[in-house]
Amino acid sequence: MSAKELVEYVAKSLVDDPEAVKVTEVEDEEGTVIELHVAEDDMGKVIGRNGSVAKALRTLLKVTAAREGSSVQLEII
């Protein structure tokens, strides 16, 4: 499973409106940036209390990227 697919799967599992989830992958000088777009009402569910869900998702991405030998960053928009 690629990093993009992982973010999309987890985000769709968390939100009330999975149709509004959009994940894009952008190549940068420092590596890959994954942009996660969700409905405004679902933003709190993706970020979590004190950013706990976002931190966990970023940790999963770091592990996935380390296996592939690349660098991945997550931006929640």
LUMLUMDREN-2810 file (N, C-alpha, C; in Angstrom, 1 decimal):
<atoms>
<atom><aa>M</aa><ch>A</ch><at>N</at><xx>0.9</xx><yy>-1.2</yy><zz>0.0</zz></atom>
<atom><aa>M</aa><ch>A</ch><at>CA</at><xx>0.0</xx><yy>0.0</yy><zz>0.0</zz></atom>
<atom><aa>M</aa><ch>A</ch><at>C</at><xx>0.9</xx><yy>1.2</yy><zz>0.0</zz></atom>
<atom><aa>S</aa><ch>A</ch><at>N</at><xx>0.6</xx><yy>2.1</yy><zz>-0.9</zz></atom>
<atom><aa>S</aa><ch>A</ch><at>CA</at><xx>1.4</xx><yy>3.4</yy><zz>-1.0</zz></atom>
<atom><aa>S</aa><ch>A</ch><at>C</at><xx>1.0</xx><yy>4.3</yy><zz>0.1</zz></atom>
<atom><aa>A</aa><ch>A</ch><at>N</at><xx>1.8</xx><yy>5.4</yy><zz>0.3</zz></atom>
<atom><aa>A</aa><ch>A</ch><at>CA</at><xx>1.5</xx><yy>6.4</yy><zz>1.3</zz></atom>
<atom><aa>A</aa><ch>A</ch><at>C</at><xx>0.2</xx><yy>7.1</yy><zz>1.0</zz></atom>
<atom><aa>K</aa><ch>A</ch><at>N</at><xx>0.0</xx><yy>7.4</yy><zz>-0.2</zz></atom>
<atom><aa>K</aa><ch>A</ch><at>CA</at><xx>-1.2</xx><yy>8.1</yy><zz>-0.6</zz></atom>
<atom><aa>K</aa><ch>A</ch><at>C</at><xx>-2.5</xx><yy>7.2</yy><zz>-0.3</zz></atom>
<atom><aa>E</aa><ch>A</ch><at>N</at><xx>-2.4</xx><yy>6.0</yy><zz>-0.7</zz></atom>
<atom><aa>E</aa><ch>A</ch><at>CA</at><xx>-3.5</xx><yy>5.1</yy><zz>-0.4</zz></atom>
<atom><aa>E</aa><ch>A</ch><at>C</at><xx>-3.8</xx><yy>4.9</yy><zz>1.1</zz></atom>
<atom><aa>L</aa><ch>A</ch><at>N</at><xx>-2.7</xx><yy>4.9</yy><zz>1.9</zz></atom>
<atom><aa>L</aa><ch>A</ch><at>CA</at><xx>-2.8</xx><yy>4.7</yy><zz>3.3</zz></atom>
<atom><aa>L</aa><ch>A</ch><at>C</at><xx>-3.6</xx><yy>5.9</yy><zz>3.9</zz></atom>
<atom><aa>V</aa><ch>A</ch><at>N</at><xx>-3.2</xx><yy>7.2</yy><zz>3.5</zz></atom>
<atom><aa>V</aa><ch>A</ch><at>CA</at><xx>-3.8</xx><yy>8.4</yy><zz>4.0</zz></atom>
<atom><aa>V</aa><ch>A</ch><at>C</at><xx>-5.3</xx><yy>8.4</yy><zz>3.6</zz></atom>
<atom><aa>E</aa><ch>A</ch><at>N</at><xx>-5.6</xx><yy>8.0</yy><zz>2.4</zz></atom>
<atom><aa>E</aa><ch>A</ch><at>CA</at><xx>-6.9</xx><yy>8.0</yy><zz>1.9</zz></atom>
<atom><aa>E</aa><ch>A</ch><at>C</at><xx>-7.8</xx><yy>7.0</yy><zz>2.6</zz></atom>
<atom><aa>Y</aa><ch>A</ch><at>N</at><xx>-7.3</xx><yy>5.8</yy><zz>2.9</zz></atom>
<atom><aa>Y</aa><ch>A</ch><at>CA</at><xx>-8.0</xx><yy>4.8</yy><zz>3.6</zz></atom>
<atom><aa>Y</aa><ch>A</ch><at>C</at><xx>-8.3</xx><yy>5.3</yy><zz>5.0</zz></atom>
<atom><aa>V</aa><ch>A</ch><at>N</at><xx>-7.3</xx><yy>5.8</yy><zz>5.7</zz></atom>
<atom><aa>V</aa><ch>A</ch><at>CA</at><xx>-7.5</xx><yy>6.2</yy><zz>7.1</zz></atom>
<atom><aa>V</aa><ch>A</ch><at>C</at><xx>-8.5</xx><yy>7.4</yy><zz>7.2</zz></atom>
<atom><aa>A</aa><ch>A</ch><at>N</at><xx>-8.3</xx><yy>8.3</yy><zz>6.3</zz></atom>
<atom><aa>A</aa><ch>A</ch><at>CA</at><xx>-9.2</xx><yy>9.5</yy><zz>6.3</zz></atom>
<atom><aa>A</aa><ch>A</ch><at>C</at><xx>-10.6</xx><yy>9.2</yy><zz>6.0</zz></atom>
<atom><aa>K</aa><ch>A</ch><at>N</at><xx>-10.9</xx><yy>8.3</yy><zz>5.1</zz></atom>
<atom><aa>K</aa><ch>A</ch><at>CA</at><xx>-12.3</xx><yy>7.9</yy><zz>4.8</zz></atom>
<atom><aa>K</aa><ch>A</ch><at>C</at><xx>-12.9</xx><yy>7.1</yy><zz>5.9</zz></atom>
<atom><aa>S</aa><ch>A</ch><at>N</at><xx>-12.1</xx><yy>6.4</yy><zz>6.7</zz></atom>
<atom><aa>S</aa><ch>A</ch><at>CA</at><xx>-12.6</xx><yy>5.7</yy><zz>7.8</zz></atom>
<atom><aa>S</aa><ch>A</ch><at>C</at><xx>-13.0</xx><yy>6.6</yy><zz>9.0</zz></atom>
<atom><aa>L</aa><ch>A</ch><at>N</at><xx>-12.4</xx><yy>7.7</yy><zz>9.1</zz></atom>
<atom><aa>L</aa><ch>A</ch><at>CA</at><xx>-12.6</xx><yy>8.7</yy><zz>10.2</zz></atom>
<atom><aa>L</aa><ch>A</ch><at>C</at><xx>-13.8</xx><yy>9.6</yy><zz>10.0</zz></atom>
<atom><aa>V</aa><ch>A</ch><at>N</at><xx>-14.0</xx><yy>10.1</yy><zz>8.8</zz></atom>
<atom><aa>V</aa><ch>A</ch><at>CA</at><xx>-14.9</xx><yy>11.2</yy><zz>8.5</zz></atom>
<atom><aa>V</aa><ch>A</ch><at>C</at><xx>-16.3</xx><yy>10.7</yy><zz>8.3</zz></atom>
<atom><aa>D</aa><ch>A</ch><at>N</at><xx>-17.3</xx><yy>11.7</yy><zz>8.4</zz></atom>
<atom><aa>D</aa><ch>A</ch><at>CA</at><xx>-18.7</xx><yy>11.4</yy><zz>8.1</zz></atom>
<atom><aa>D</aa><ch>A</ch><at>C</at><xx>-19.0</xx><yy>11.4</yy><zz>6.6</zz></atom>
<atom><aa>D</aa><ch>A</ch><at>N</at><xx>-18.2</xx><yy>12.2</yy><zz>5.9</zz></atom>
<atom><aa>D</aa><ch>A</ch><at>CA</at><xx>-18.5</xx><yy>12.4</yy><zz>4.4</zz></atom>
<atom><aa>D</aa><ch>A</ch><at>C</at><xx>-17.3</xx><yy>11.8</yy><zz>3.7</zz></atom>
<atom><aa>P</aa><ch>A</ch><at>N</at><xx>-17.1</xx><yy>10.5</yy><zz>3.5</zz></atom>
<atom><aa>P</aa><ch>A</ch><at>CA</at><xx>-16.0</xx><yy>10.0</yy><zz>2.8</zz></atom>
<atom><aa>P</aa><ch>A</ch><at>C</at><xx>-15.9</xx><yy>10.4</yy><zz>1.3</zz></atom>
<atom><aa>E</aa><ch>A</ch><at>N</at><xx>-17.0</xx><yy>10.9</yy><zz>0.7</zz></atom>
<atom><aa>E</aa><ch>A</ch><at>CA</at><xx>-16.9</xx><yy>11.3</yy><zz>-0.7</zz></atom>
<atom><aa>E</aa><ch>A</ch><at>C</at><xx>-16.2</xx><yy>12.6</yy><zz>-0.8</zz></atom>
<atom><aa>A</aa><ch>A</ch><at>N</at><xx>-16.1</xx><yy>13.4</yy><zz>0.3</zz></atom>
<atom><aa>A</aa><ch>A</ch><at>CA</at><xx>-15.4</xx><yy>14.7</yy><zz>0.2</zz></atom>
<atom><aa>A</aa><ch>A</ch><at>C</at><xx>-13.9</xx><yy>14.6</yy><zz>0.4</zz></atom>
<atom><aa>V</aa><ch>A</ch><at>N</at><xx>-13.4</xx><yy>13.4</yy><zz>0.7</zz></atom>
<atom><aa>V</aa><ch>A</ch><at>CA</at><xx>-12.0</xx><yy>13.2</yy><zz>1.0</zz></atom>
<atom><aa>V</aa><ch>A</ch><at>C</at><xx>-11.2</xx><yy>13.2</yy><zz>-0.4</zz></atom>
<atom><aa>K</aa><ch>A</ch><at>N</at><xx>-10.2</xx><yy>14.0</yy><zz>-0.5</zz></atom>
<atom><aa>K</aa><ch>A</ch><at>CA</at><xx>-9.4</xx><yy>14.1</yy><zz>-1.7</zz></atom>
<atom><aa>K</aa><ch>A</ch><at>C</at><xx>-7.9</xx><yy>14.1</yy><zz>-1.3</zz></atom>
<atom><aa>V</aa><ch>A</ch><at>N</at><xx>-7.1</xx><yy>13.2</yy><zz>-1.8</zz></atom>
<atom><aa>V</aa><ch>A</ch><at>CA</at><xx>-5.7</xx><yy>13.1</yy><zz>-1.5</zz></atom>
<atom><aa>V</aa><ch>A</ch><at>C</at><xx>-4.9</xx><yy>13.3</yy><zz>-2.8</zz></atom>
<atom><aa>T</aa><ch>A</ch><at>N</at><xx>-4.0</xx><yy>14.3</yy><zz>-2.7</zz></atom>
<atom><aa>T</aa><ch>A</ch><at>CA</at><xx>-3.1</xx><yy>14.5</yy><zz>-3.9</zz></atom>
<atom><aa>T</aa><ch>A</ch><at>C</at><xx>-1.6</xx><yy>14.4</yy><zz>-3.4</zz></atom>
<atom><aa>E</aa><ch>A</ch><at>N</at><xx>-0.8</xx><yy>14.0</yy><zz>-4.3</zz></atom>
<atom><aa>E</aa><ch>A</ch><at>CA</at><xx>0.6</xx><yy>13.8</yy><zz>-4.1</zz></atom>
<atom><aa>E</aa><ch>A</ch><at>C</at><xx>1.4</xx><yy>14.8</yy><zz>-4.9</zz></atom>
<atom><aa>V</aa><ch>A</ch><at>N</at><xx>2.3</xx><yy>15.5</yy><zz>-4.2</zz></atom>
<atom><aa>V</aa><ch>A</ch><at>CA</at><xx>3.1</xx><yy>16.6</yy><zz>-4.9</zz></atom>
<atom><aa>V</aa><ch>A</ch><at>C</at><xx>4.5</xx><yy>16.3</yy><zz>-4.6</zz></atom>
<atom><aa>E</aa><ch>A</ch><at>N</at><xx>5.3</xx><yy>16.2</yy><zz>-5.7</zz></atom>
<atom><aa>E</aa><ch>A</ch><at>CA</at><xx>6.8</xx><yy>16.0</yy><zz>-5.5</zz></atom>
<atom><aa>E</aa><ch>A</ch><at>C</at><xx>7.4</xx><yy>17.3</yy><zz>-5.2</zz></atom>
<atom><aa>D</aa><ch>A</ch><at>N</at><xx>8.3</xx><yy>17.3</yy><zz>-4.2</zz></atom>
<atom><aa>D</aa><ch>A</ch><at>CA</at><xx>9.0</xx><yy>18.5</yy><zz>-3.8</zz></atom>
<atom><aa>D</aa><ch>A</ch><at>C</at><xx>10.5</xx><yy>18.2</yy><zz>-3.8</zz></atom>
<atom><aa>E</aa><ch>A</ch><at>N</at><xx>11.3</xx><yy>19.2</yy><zz>-3.6</zz></atom>
<atom><aa>E</aa><ch>A</ch><at>CA</at><xx>12.8</xx><yy>19.0</yy><zz>-3.5</zz></atom>
<atom><aa>E</aa><ch>A</ch><at>C</at><xx>13.2</xx><yy>18.1</yy><zz>-2.4</zz></atom>
<atom><aa>E</aa><ch>A</ch><at>N</at><xx>12.4</xx><yy>18.2</yy><zz>-1.3</zz></atom>
<atom><aa>E</aa><ch>A</ch><at>CA</at><xx>12.7</xx><yy>17.5</yy><zz>-0.1</zz></atom>
<atom><aa>E</aa><ch>A</ch><at>C</at><xx>12.1</xx><yy>16.1</yy><zz>0.0</zz></atom>
<atom><aa>G</aa><ch>A</ch><at>N</at><xx>11.2</xx><yy>15.8</yy><zz>-1.0</zz></atom>
<atom><aa>G</aa><ch>A</ch><at>CA</at><xx>10.5</xx><yy>14.5</yy><zz>-1.0</zz></atom>
<atom><aa>G</aa><ch>A</ch><at>C</at><xx>9.1</xx><yy>14.7</yy><zz>-1.5</zz></atom>
<atom><aa>T</aa><ch>A</ch><at>N</at><xx>8.2</xx><yy>13.9</yy><zz>-1.0</zz></atom>
<atom><aa>T</aa><ch>A</ch><at>CA</at><xx>6.8</xx><yy>13.9</yy><zz>-1.4</zz></atom>
<atom><aa>T</aa><ch>A</ch><at>C</at><xx>6.0</xx><yy>14.6</yy><zz>-0.3</zz></atom>
<atom><aa>V</aa><ch>A</ch><at>N</at><xx>5.1</xx><yy>15.4</yy><zz>-0.8</zz></atom>
<atom><aa>V</aa><ch>A</ch><at>CA</at><xx>4.1</xx><yy>16.1</yy><zz>0.1</zz></atom>
<atom><aa>V</aa><ch>A</ch><at>C</at><xx>2.7</xx><yy>15.5</yy><zz>-0.3</zz></atom>
<atom><aa>I</aa><ch>A</ch><at>N</at><xx>2.0</xx><yy>15.0</yy><zz>0.7</zz></atom>
<atom><aa>I</aa><ch>A</ch><at>CA</at><xx>0.7</xx><yy>14.5</yy><zz>0.5</zz></atom>
<atom><aa>I</aa><ch>A</ch><at>C</at><xx>-0.3</xx><yy>15.5</yy><zz>1.1</zz></atom>
<atom><aa>E</aa><ch>A</ch><at>N</at><xx>-1.2</xx><yy>16.0</yy><zz>0.3</zz></atom>
<atom><aa>E</aa><ch>A</ch><at>CA</at><xx>-2.2</xx><yy>16.9</yy><zz>0.7</zz></atom>
<atom><aa>E</aa><ch>A</ch><at>C</at><xx>-3.5</xx><yy>16.2</yy><zz>0.9</zz></atom>
<atom><aa>L</aa><ch>A</ch><at>N</at><xx>-4.1</xx><yy>16.4</yy><zz>2.1</zz></atom>
<atom><aa>L</aa><ch>A</ch><at>CA</at><xx>-5.4</xx><yy>15.8</yy><zz>2.4</zz></atom>
<atom><aa>L</aa><ch>A</ch><at>C</at><xx>-6.4</xx><yy>16.9</yy><zz>2.5</zz></atom>
<atom><aa>H</aa><ch>A</ch><at>N</at><xx>-7.4</xx><yy>16.8</yy><zz>1.7</zz></atom>
<atom><aa>H</aa><ch>A</ch><at>CA</at><xx>-8.6</xx><yy>17.7</yy><zz>1.7</zz></atom>
<atom><aa>H</aa><ch>A</ch><at>C</at><xx>-9.8</xx><yy>16.9</yy><zz>2.2</zz></atom>
<atom><aa>V</aa><ch>A</ch><at>N</at><xx>-10.4</xx><yy>17.5</yy><zz>3.2</zz></atom>
<atom><aa>V</aa><ch>A</ch><at>CA</at><xx>-11.7</xx><yy>16.9</yy><zz>3.8</zz></atom>
<atom><aa>V</aa><ch>A</ch><at>C</at><xx>-12.7</xx><yy>18.0</yy><zz>3.9</zz></atom>
<atom><aa>A</aa><ch>A</ch><at>N</at><xx>-14.0</xx><yy>17.6</yy><zz>4.1</zz></atom>
<atom><aa>A</aa><ch>A</ch><at>CA</at><xx>-15.0</xx><yy>18.6</yy><zz>4.3</zz></atom>
<atom><aa>A</aa><ch>A</ch><at>C</at><xx>-14.7</xx><yy>19.3</yy><zz>5.6</zz></atom>
<atom><aa>E</aa><ch>A</ch><at>N</at><xx>-15.2</xx><yy>20.6</yy><zz>5.6</zz></atom>
<atom><aa>E</aa><ch>A</ch><at>CA</at><xx>-14.9</xx><yy>21.5</yy><zz>6.8</zz></atom>
<atom><aa>E</aa><ch>A</ch><at>C</at><xx>-15.4</xx><yy>20.9</yy><zz>8.1</zz></atom>
<atom><aa>D</aa><ch>A</ch><at>N</at><xx>-16.6</xx><yy>20.2</yy><zz>8.0</zz></atom>
<atom><aa>D</aa><ch>A</ch><at>CA</at><xx>-17.2</xx><yy>19.7</yy><zz>9.2</zz></atom>
<atom><aa>D</aa><ch>A</ch><at>C</at><xx>-16.4</xx><yy>18.5</yy><zz>9.8</zz></atom>
<atom><aa>D</aa><ch>A</ch><at>N</at><xx>-15.6</xx><yy>17.8</yy><zz>8.9</zz></atom>
<atom><aa>D</aa><ch>A</ch><at>CA</at><xx>-14.8</xx><yy>16.7</yy><zz>9.3</zz></atom>
<atom><aa>D</aa><ch>A</ch><at>C</at><xx>-13.4</xx><yy>17.0</yy><zz>9.7</zz></atom>
<atom><aa>M</aa><ch>A</ch><at>N</at><xx>-13.0</xx><yy>18.3</yy><zz>9.6</zz></atom>
<atom><aa>M</aa><ch>A</ch><at>CA</at><xx>-11.6</xx><yy>18.7</yy><zz>9.9</zz></atom>
<atom><aa>M</aa><ch>A</ch><at>C</at><xx>-11.2</xx><yy>18.3</yy><zz>11.3</zz></atom>
<atom><aa>G</aa><ch>A</ch><at>N</at><xx>-12.1</xx><yy>18.5</yy><zz>12.3</zz></atom>
<atom><aa>G</aa><ch>A</ch><at>CA</at><xx>-11.7</xx><yy>18.1</yy><zz>13.7</zz></atom>
<atom><aa>G</aa><ch>A</ch><at>C</at><xx>-11.5</xx><yy>16.6</yy><zz>13.9</zz></atom>
<atom><aa>K</aa><ch>A</ch><at>N</at><xx>-12.2</xx><yy>15.8</yy><zz>13.1</zz></atom>
<atom><aa>K</aa><ch>A</ch><at>CA</at><xx>-12.0</xx><yy>14.4</yy><zz>13.3</zz></atom>
<atom><aa>K</aa><ch>A</ch><at>C</at><xx>-10.7</xx><yy>13.9</yy><zz>12.7</zz></atom>
<atom><aa>V</aa><ch>A</ch><at>N</at><xx>-10.2</xx><yy>14.6</yy><zz>11.7</zz></atom>
<atom><aa>V</aa><ch>A</ch><at>CA</at><xx>-8.9</xx><yy>14.2</yy><zz>11.0</zz></atom>
<atom><aa>V</aa><ch>A</ch><at>C</at><xx>-7.8</xx><yy>14.7</yy><zz>11.9</zz></atom>
<atom><aa>I</aa><ch>A</ch><at>N</at><xx>-7.9</xx><yy>15.9</yy><zz>12.5</zz></atom>
<atom><aa>I</aa><ch>A</ch><at>CA</at><xx>-6.9</xx><yy>16.5</yy><zz>13.3</zz></atom>
<atom><aa>I</aa><ch>A</ch><at>C</at><xx>-6.9</xx><yy>15.8</yy><zz>14.7</zz></atom>
<atom><aa>G</aa><ch>A</ch><at>N</at><xx>-8.0</xx><yy>15.6</yy><zz>15.3</zz></atom>
<atom><aa>G</aa><ch>A</ch><at>CA</at><xx>-8.1</xx><yy>15.0</yy><zz>16.6</zz></atom>
<atom><aa>G</aa><ch>A</ch><at>C</at><xx>-7.9</xx><yy>16.0</yy><zz>17.7</zz></atom>
<atom><aa>R</aa><ch>A</ch><at>N</at><xx>-8.1</xx><yy>15.6</yy><zz>18.9</zz></atom>
<atom><aa>R</aa><ch>A</ch><at>CA</at><xx>-7.9</xx><yy>16.4</yy><zz>20.1</zz></atom>
<atom><aa>R</aa><ch>A</ch><at>C</at><xx>-6.4</xx><yy>16.7</yy><zz>20.3</zz></atom>
<atom><aa>N</aa><ch>A</ch><at>N</at><xx>-6.0</xx><yy>17.9</yy><zz>20.3</zz></atom>
<atom><aa>N</aa><ch>A</ch><at>CA</at><xx>-4.6</xx><yy>18.3</yy><zz>20.4</zz></atom>
<atom><aa>N</aa><ch>A</ch><at>C</at><xx>-3.8</xx><yy>17.8</yy><zz>19.3</zz></atom>
<atom><aa>G</aa><ch>A</ch><at>N</at><xx>-4.4</xx><yy>17.5</yy><zz>18.2</zz></atom>
<atom><aa>G</aa><ch>A</ch><at>CA</at><xx>-3.6</xx><yy>17.0</yy><zz>17.0</zz></atom>
<atom><aa>G</aa><ch>A</ch><at>C</at><xx>-3.2</xx><yy>15.5</yy><zz>17.1</zz></atom>
<atom><aa>S</aa><ch>A</ch><at>N</at><xx>-3.8</xx><yy>14.8</yy><zz>18.0</zz></atom>
<atom><aa>S</aa><ch>A</ch><at>CA</at><xx>-3.4</xx><yy>13.4</yy><zz>18.2</zz></atom>
<atom><aa>S</aa><ch>A</ch><at>C</at><xx>-3.6</xx><yy>12.5</yy><zz>17.0</zz></atom>
<atom><aa>V</aa><ch>A</ch><at>N</at><xx>-4.7</xx><yy>12.6</yy><zz>16.3</zz></atom>
<atom><aa>V</aa><ch>A</ch><at>CA</at><xx>-4.9</xx><yy>11.8</yy><zz>15.1</zz></atom>
<atom><aa>V</aa><ch>A</ch><at>C</at><xx>-3.9</xx><yy>12.2</yy><zz>14.0</zz></atom>
<atom><aa>A</aa><ch>A</ch><at>N</at><xx>-3.7</xx><yy>13.5</yy><zz>13.8</zz></atom>
<atom><aa>A</aa><ch>A</ch><at>CA</at><xx>-2.8</xx><yy>14.0</yy><zz>12.8</zz></atom>
<atom><aa>A</aa><ch>A</ch><at>C</at><xx>-1.4</xx><yy>13.5</yy><zz>13.1</zz></atom>
<atom><aa>K</aa><ch>A</ch><at>N</at><xx>-1.0</xx><yy>13.5</yy><zz>14.3</zz></atom>
<atom><aa>K</aa><ch>A</ch><at>CA</at><xx>0.4</xx><yy>13.0</yy><zz>14.7</zz></atom>
<atom><aa>K</aa><ch>A</ch><at>C</at><xx>0.5</xx><yy>11.5</yy><zz>14.4</zz></atom>
<atom><aa>A</aa><ch>A</ch><at>N</at><xx>-0.5</xx><yy>10.8</yy><zz>14.7</zz></atom>
<atom><aa>A</aa><ch>A</ch><at>CA</at><xx>-0.5</xx><yy>9.3</yy><zz>14.5</zz></atom>
<atom><aa>A</aa><ch>A</ch><at>C</at><xx>-0.4</xx><yy>9.0</yy><zz>13.0</zz></atom>
<atom><aa>L</aa><ch>A</ch><at>N</at><xx>-1.2</xx><yy>9.8</yy><zz>12.2</zz></atom>
<atom><aa>L</aa><ch>A</ch><at>CA</at><xx>-1.1</xx><yy>9.6</yy><zz>10.7</zz></atom>
<atom><aa>L</aa><ch>A</ch><at>C</at><xx>0.2</xx><yy>10.0</yy><zz>10.2</zz></atom>
<atom><aa>R</aa><ch>A</ch><at>N</at><xx>0.8</xx><yy>11.0</yy><zz>10.7</zz></atom>
<atom><aa>R</aa><ch>A</ch><at>CA</at><xx>2.2</xx><yy>11.4</yy><zz>10.2</zz></atom>
<atom><aa>R</aa><ch>A</ch><at>C</at><xx>3.2</xx><yy>10.3</yy><zz>10.6</zz></atom>
<atom><aa>T</aa><ch>A</ch><at>N</at><xx>3.0</xx><yy>9.7</yy><zz>11.8</zz></atom>
<atom><aa>T</aa><ch>A</ch><at>CA</at><xx>3.9</xx><yy>8.7</yy><zz>12.2</zz></atom>
<atom><aa>T</aa><ch>A</ch><at>C</at><xx>3.8</xx><yy>7.5</yy><zz>11.3</zz></atom>
<atom><aa>L</aa><ch>A</ch><at>N</at><xx>2.6</xx><yy>7.1</yy><zz>10.9</zz></atom>
<atom><aa>L</aa><ch>A</ch><at>CA</at><xx>2.4</xx><yy>6.0</yy><zz>10.0</zz></atom>
<atom><aa>L</aa><ch>A</ch><at>C</at><xx>3.1</xx><yy>6.3</yy><zz>8.6</zz></atom>
<atom><aa>L</aa><ch>A</ch><at>N</at><xx>3.0</xx><yy>7.5</yy><zz>8.2</zz></atom>
<atom><aa>L</aa><ch>A</ch><at>CA</at><xx>3.6</xx><yy>7.9</yy><zz>6.9</zz></atom>
<atom><aa>L</aa><ch>A</ch><at>C</at><xx>5.1</xx><yy>7.8</yy><zz>7.0</zz></atom>
<atom><aa>K</aa><ch>A</ch><at>N</at><xx>5.7</xx><yy>8.2</yy><zz>8.1</zz></atom>
<atom><aa>K</aa><ch>A</ch><at>CA</at><xx>7.2</xx><yy>8.2</yy><zz>8.3</zz></atom>
<atom><aa>K</aa><ch>A</ch><at>C</at><xx>7.6</xx><yy>6.7</yy><zz>8.2</zz></atom>
<atom><aa>V</aa><ch>A</ch><at>N</at><xx>6.9</xx><yy>5.8</yy><zz>8.8</zz></atom>
<atom><aa>V</aa><ch>A</ch><at>CA</at><xx>7.3</xx><yy>4.4</yy><zz>8.8</zz></atom>
<atom><aa>V</aa><ch>A</ch><at>C</at><xx>7.2</xx><yy>3.9</yy><zz>7.4</zz></atom>
<atom><aa>T</aa><ch>A</ch><at>N</at><xx>6.1</xx><yy>4.2</yy><zz>6.7</zz></atom>
<atom><aa>T</aa><ch>A</ch><at>CA</at><xx>5.9</xx><yy>3.8</yy><zz>5.3</zz></atom>
<atom><aa>T</aa><ch>A</ch><at>C</at><xx>7.0</xx><yy>4.3</yy><zz>4.4</zz></atom>
<atom><aa>A</aa><ch>A</ch><at>N</at><xx>7.3</xx><yy>5.6</yy><zz>4.6</zz></atom>
<atom><aa>A</aa><ch>A</ch><at>CA</at><xx>8.4</xx><yy>6.2</yy><zz>3.8</zz></atom>
<atom><aa>A</aa><ch>A</ch><at>C</at><xx>9.8</xx><yy>5.7</yy><zz>4.1</zz></atom>
<atom><aa>A</aa><ch>A</ch><at>N</at><xx>10.0</xx><yy>5.3</yy><zz>5.3</zz></atom>
<atom><aa>A</aa><ch>A</ch><at>CA</at><xx>11.3</xx><yy>4.7</yy><zz>5.7</zz></atom>
<atom><aa>A</aa><ch>A</ch><at>C</at><xx>11.5</xx><yy>3.4</yy><zz>5.0</zz></atom>
<atom><aa>R</aa><ch>A</ch><at>N</at><xx>10.5</xx><yy>2.6</yy><zz>4.9</zz></atom>
<atom><aa>R</aa><ch>A</ch><at>CA</at><xx>10.6</xx><yy>1.3</yy><zz>4.2</zz></atom>
<atom><aa>R</aa><ch>A</ch><at>C</at><xx>10.9</xx><yy>1.5</yy><zz>2.7</zz></atom>
<atom><aa>E</aa><ch>A</ch><at>N</at><xx>10.4</xx><yy>2.6</yy><zz>2.1</zz></atom>
<atom><aa>E</aa><ch>A</ch><at>CA</at><xx>10.6</xx><yy>2.9</yy><zz>0.7</zz></atom>
<atom><aa>E</aa><ch>A</ch><at>C</at><xx>11.9</xx><yy>3.7</yy><zz>0.5</zz></atom>
<atom><aa>G</aa><ch>A</ch><at>N</at><xx>12.5</xx><yy>4.2</yy><zz>1.6</zz></atom>
<atom><aa>G</aa><ch>A</ch><at>CA</at><xx>13.7</xx><yy>5.0</yy><zz>1.5</zz></atom>
<atom><aa>G</aa><ch>A</ch><at>C</at><xx>13.5</xx><yy>6.4</yy><zz>1.0</zz></atom>
<atom><aa>S</aa><ch>A</ch><at>N</at><xx>12.3</xx><yy>7.0</yy><zz>1.3</zz></atom>
<atom><aa>S</aa><ch>A</ch><at>CA</at><xx>12.0</xx><yy>8.3</yy><zz>0.8</zz></atom>
<atom><aa>S</aa><ch>A</ch><at>C</at><xx>11.5</xx><yy>9.2</yy><zz>2.0</zz></atom>
<atom><aa>S</aa><ch>A</ch><at>N</at><xx>11.2</xx><yy>10.4</yy><zz>1.7</zz></atom>
<atom><aa>S</aa><ch>A</ch><at>CA</at><xx>10.7</xx><yy>11.3</yy><zz>2.7</zz></atom>
<atom><aa>S</aa><ch>A</ch><at>C</at><xx>9.2</xx><yy>11.8</yy><zz>2.3</zz></atom>
<atom><aa>V</aa><ch>A</ch><at>N</at><xx>8.3</xx><yy>11.7</yy><zz>3.3</zz></atom>
<atom><aa>V</aa><ch>A</ch><at>CA</at><xx>6.9</xx><yy>12.0</yy><zz>3.0</zz></atom>
<atom><aa>V</aa><ch>A</ch><at>C</at><xx>6.4</xx><yy>13.0</yy><zz>4.1</zz></atom>
<atom><aa>Q</aa><ch>A</ch><at>N</at><xx>5.7</xx><yy>14.0</yy><zz>3.7</zz></atom>
<atom><aa>Q</aa><ch>A</ch><at>CA</at><xx>5.1</xx><yy>15.0</yy><zz>4.6</zz></atom>
<atom><aa>Q</aa><ch>A</ch><at>C</at><xx>3.6</xx><yy>15.0</yy><zz>4.4</zz></atom>
<atom><aa>L</aa><ch>A</ch><at>N</at><xx>2.9</xx><yy>15.3</yy><zz>5.4</zz></atom>
<atom><aa>L</aa><ch>A</ch><at>CA</at><xx>1.4</xx><yy>15.3</yy><zz>5.3</zz></atom>
<atom><aa>L</aa><ch>A</ch><at>C</at><xx>0.9</xx><yy>16.8</yy><zz>5.6</zz></atom>
<atom><aa>E</aa><ch>A</ch><at>N</at><xx>0.1</xx><yy>17.3</yy><zz>4.7</zz></atom>
<atom><aa>E</aa><ch>A</ch><at>CA</at><xx>-0.5</xx><yy>18.6</yy><zz>4.9</zz></atom>
<atom><aa>E</aa><ch>A</ch><at>C</at><xx>-2.0</xx><yy>18.4</yy><zz>4.9</zz></atom>
<atom><aa>I</aa><ch>A</ch><at>N</at><xx>-2.7</xx><yy>18.8</yy><zz>6.0</zz></atom>
<atom><aa>I</aa><ch>A</ch><at>CA</at><xx>-4.1</xx><yy>18.7</yy><zz>6.1</zz></atom>
<atom><aa>I</aa><ch>A</ch><at>C</at><xx>-4.7</xx><yy>20.0</yy><zz>5.7</zz></atom>
<atom><aa>I</aa><ch>A</ch><at>N</at><xx>-5.5</xx><yy>20.1</yy><zz>4.6</zz></atom>
<atom><aa>I</aa><ch>A</ch><at>CA</at><xx>-6.0</xx><yy>21.3</yy><zz>4.1</zz></atom>
<atom><aa>I</aa><ch>A</ch><at>C</at><xx>-7.5</xx><yy>21.3</yy><zz>4.2</zz></atom>
</atoms>
